[in-house]
Amino acid sequence: MANMELVNLRPSTPDAIIREFCSFINALSGNVQRAWETASSPIFDISVQVEAKPPAHQLKLSAKTVALAAGVGAGITVTTYSPRGGKSGTPN
């Protein structure tokens, strides 16, 4: 398993960050490109720390971004983390 994380990027939205990753991947060459292309499960994982309020949260990706991710062979996963201090299965 390989993992790459970008921290403190100028793009601040998941949409913009995935586009940055796609640009990076499209610029790969040689063995690094082959490693990406043969990855068993290339995924862009968007991790979100949710808070109790507001009660609903929305994360939007444009059709263009989804197409770019598919174009580099990547799936998209959204991982949410419960409010800090909250207990699993217990309403806050």
Secondary structure, DSSP 8 states (H G I E B T S, - for coil): -------S-S--SHHHHHHHHHHHHHT--HHHHHHHHT-SS-EEEEEEE--SSSS-------HHHHHHHHHTT-EEEEEEE--TT--TT---
